[in-house]
Structures are given as structure tokens and as C-alpha cells.
């Protein structure tokens, strides 16, 4: 585990790490196939992304923790193995709730 993540790890509550792990195991096949060390890095990178990003949505649509974890894990998966673990310029994620018209 990189020194950066060893330093950051104690700042995240165990409950947050467990919740993150549970969501990732259910929703991310890439995460499931990682070694335990890489899973720990992936969790921390996901939690770091969540804490450095502003998530918002349309009025009336509530963004819950599970959504934030899944969206953040997509970014982490794309950048896993790279030095980038946060967005430097674009720290806002806007989530649109699609409205379907049934004919």
C-alpha cells in the first residue's frame, strides 16, 4: 500500500470502509477480482474521491451513499494504477434522473 494511503486510512471510519466494501463487492466485478491489498487501495481511493467531489442532482432526486460509491468507483477503476486519484479541476458531479415517457 502506498504511503499516501497508509497516512489517509486512519482518517476514514471503519464503518465507511465496510460500507464501501459491501457496495463494491455487489456492484463492481473489477473490484471483486483484486487482491486484498489492491482492494484496500481501491476502497481508500473511492472514499477519497467521494470526500473531494461535490455530488448534486436535479431537485427532488436524492443522491445516496451507494450512488456516490458506485460513481466514484468508476473513476477509480479508470485511473487505477495511475497517480491520479482525485479530479484537480472538475470537482462536481451532477446526476440526472432520466424521465421516461411511456407511449
Secondary structure, 3 states (H helix, E strand, C coil): CCHHHHHHHCCCCHHHHHHHHHHHHHHCHHHHCCCHHHHHHHHHHHHHHHHHCEEEECCCCCCCHHHHHHHHHHHHHHHCCCCCCCCCCCCEEEECCCCCCCC
